Amino acid sequence: MIAARLPSVAVFVAALGVVGAGARADDVACQAVLQAVLKQTAAPVHQKVTIETAAAPDKPMHNEMIRLGDTLYMQVRGQWMARPYDAAKAADDARQAMTKGEHSCTRVRSEAVDGQPAELYRVQSKTATGGSDSQVWVSTASGLPLRQTVTMLEQGTVKLKHEVRSDYANVRAPAGVSR
């Protein structure tokens, strides 16, 4: 999986396996994470992404994504590119992910992220070949994800680690990039 090529919400949903079949519909922690993901699909956001793969554990990739309206800007290996973004489809993808996998969600504690009060959630997902262990910090003020860390496993081995930091203030398109 080349996470840098996927829209940020898709990376978020795929990595978390958000609210799979093993979760109860009344699971407050899972619902809080899902609501944050759904809200993020329509929010202008600037994200900084760090990805480590098992193939290159000491060579993390650093990427950025900016989402404004119907455009997703991605910076991969120093180059910005623009592509269409469909918030409704991203939200539908998040909802569809509810039917996949088995997982559990736990509210861990209150903790600030870059000075912003947040609630930390842990989401553990299981699939036929592995799963993921994620931490998601959701802003108590806005209900939006501020930070996430994900460790994806395959047959007990770490295959991918990534961290995403999200900023919602003063989001602007990168200079000189058109769609």
Phi, psi and omega per residue, in radians:
M1 nan 2.183 3.056
I2 -1.738 1.610 -3.051
A3 -1.071 -0.524 -3.091
A4 -1.145 -0.361 -3.105
R5 -1.573 -0.170 -3.115
L6 -1.646 2.578 3.040
P7 -1.008 2.587 -3.011
S8 -0.990 -0.711 3.141
V9 -1.173 -0.658 3.109
A10 -1.104 -0.708 3.076
V11 -1.065 -0.806 -3.114
F12 -1.041 -0.884 -3.104
V13 -1.174 -0.789 -3.119
A14 -1.100 -0.730 -3.111
A15 -1.222 -0.638 -3.107
L16 -1.449 -0.420 -3.024
G17 1.016 0.750 -2.936
V18 -0.893 2.240 3.006
V19 0.778 1.263 3.139
G20 -1.447 -3.080 -3.052
A21 -1.087 -0.450 -3.118
G22 -1.347 -0.135 -3.120
A23 -1.549 2.574 3.047
R24 -1.424 2.524 -3.134
A25 -1.068 -0.448 -3.105
D26 -1.670 0.206 -3.141
D27 -1.220 1.834 -3.038
V28 -1.045 -0.741 -3.115
A29 -1.136 -0.776 3.132
C30 -1.142 -0.690 3.114
Q31 -1.133 -0.663 3.114
A32 -1.100 -0.742 3.118
V33 -1.166 -0.789 3.135
L34 -1.065 -0.772 3.133
Q35 -1.074 -0.680 3.104
A36 -1.104 -0.764 3.135
V37 -1.112 -0.785 3.138
L38 -1.099 -0.734 3.128
K39 -1.119 -0.652 -3.122
Q40 -1.167 -0.468 -3.106
T41 -1.039 -0.474 -3.095
A42 -1.864 -0.018 -3.065
A43 -1.615 2.396 2.959
P44 -1.094 2.326 -3.049
V45 -2.615 2.552 3.011
H46 -2.037 2.106 -3.081
Q47 -2.102 2.422 3.007
K48 -1.919 2.209 -3.009
V49 -2.104 2.323 3.020
T50 -2.095 2.222 -3.084
I51 -2.196 2.283 3.012
E52 -2.108 2.355 3.085
T53 -1.976 2.796 3.103
A54 -1.099 -0.530 -3.129
A55 -1.213 -0.475 -3.125
A56 -2.472 1.176 -3.023
P57 -1.123 -0.442 -3.119
D58 -1.779 0.218 -3.124
K59 -2.253 1.273 -3.121
P60 -1.168 2.539 3.041
M61 -1.644 2.403 3.103
H62 -2.027 2.126 -3.115
N63 -2.291 2.870 3.047
E64 -2.312 2.633 3.059
M65 -2.383 2.428 3.053
I66 -2.248 2.258 3.128
R67 -2.114 2.126 3.109
L68 -2.325 2.077 3.107
G69 0.965 -2.131 -3.087
D70 -1.739 0.394 -3.141
T71 -2.241 2.364 3.041
L72 -1.981 2.129 3.078
Y73 -1.811 2.281 3.129
M74 -2.206 2.375 3.049
Q75 -1.911 2.031 3.136
V76 -2.227 2.153 -3.109
R77 0.922 0.735 3.058
G78 1.467 -0.111 -3.110
Q79 -1.848 2.270 3.048
W80 -1.565 2.462 3.022
M81 -2.446 2.692 3.134
A82 -2.056 2.559 3.063
R83 -2.623 2.782 -3.139
P84 -1.111 2.598 3.093
Y85 -2.330 2.335 -3.129
D86 -2.059 1.790 -3.098
A87 -1.068 -0.677 -3.140
A88 -1.127 -0.720 3.102
K89 -1.153 -0.705 3.116
A90 -1.085 -0.718 3.105
A91 -1.164 -0.705 3.097
D92 -1.108 -0.716 3.089
D93 -1.045 -0.708 3.123
A94 -1.112 -0.778 3.122
R95 -1.122 -0.699 3.138
Q96 -1.131 -0.557 3.122
A97 -1.109 -0.295 3.118
M98 -1.072 -0.426 -3.061
T99 -1.624 -0.008 -3.056
K100 -1.887 2.438 2.988
G101 1.315 3.027 3.109
E102 -2.113 2.358 -3.077
H103 -2.716 3.021 3.037
S104 -2.440 2.615 -3.141
C105 -2.224 2.473 -3.138
T106 -2.430 2.335 2.959
R107 -1.400 2.154 -3.039
V108 -1.584 -0.951 -3.100
R109 -3.056 2.986 2.977
S110 -1.515 2.403 -3.082
E111 -2.817 2.369 -3.137
A112 -1.356 2.548 3.022
V113 -2.147 2.032 -3.102
D114 0.876 0.729 3.092
G115 1.431 -0.034 3.141
Q116 -1.722 2.225 3.100
P117 -1.051 2.389 -3.109
A118 -2.588 2.835 3.001
E119 -1.883 2.283 3.124
L120 -1.661 2.226 3.089
Y121 -2.072 2.569 3.032
R122 -1.987 2.282 3.117
V123 -2.150 2.102 3.088
Q124 -1.971 2.215 -3.114
S125 -2.083 2.559 3.070
K126 -2.134 2.418 3.015
T127 -2.214 3.111 -3.123
A128 -1.072 -0.551 -3.084
T129 -1.912 -0.082 -3.099
G130 3.033 -2.070 3.137
G131 2.654 -2.773 3.138
S132 -2.605 2.735 3.055
D133 -2.213 2.048 -3.017
S134 -2.197 2.660 2.970
Q135 -2.178 2.345 -3.108
V136 -2.288 2.166 3.084
W137 -1.752 2.063 -3.100
V138 -1.929 2.209 3.139
S139 -1.035 2.280 3.079
T140 -1.286 -0.409 -3.132
A141 -1.405 -0.822 -3.024
S142 -1.808 -0.356 -3.058
G143 1.351 0.199 -3.134
L144 -1.753 2.603 3.065
P145 -1.155 2.316 3.098
L146 -1.766 -0.582 -3.078
R147 -2.698 2.590 3.005
Q148 -2.530 2.537 2.958
T149 -2.219 2.426 -3.104
V150 -2.371 2.317 2.979
T151 -2.049 2.030 3.127
M152 -1.716 2.349 -3.093
L153 -2.034 2.566 3.014
E154 -2.376 2.066 -3.103
Q155 0.886 0.779 3.071
G156 1.389 -0.008 -3.110
T157 -1.919 2.412 3.104
V158 -1.204 2.148 3.131
K159 -1.829 -0.523 -3.060
L160 -2.736 2.442 2.996
K161 -2.251 2.392 3.027
H162 -2.562 2.685 3.083
E163 -2.253 2.397 3.099
V164 -2.225 2.241 3.029
R165 -1.985 2.255 -3.056
S166 -2.004 2.382 3.104
D167 -2.226 2.291 -3.064
Y168 -1.922 -0.018 -3.090
A169 -1.615 2.364 3.047
N170 0.903 0.779 -3.133
V171 -1.294 2.196 -3.123
R172 -2.337 2.661 3.073
A173 -1.174 2.592 3.081
P174 -1.162 2.525 -3.110
A175 -1.079 2.378 3.011
G176 1.369 0.131 -3.130
V177 -1.930 2.179 3.089
S178 -2.103 2.809 -3.101
R179 -1.609 nan nan
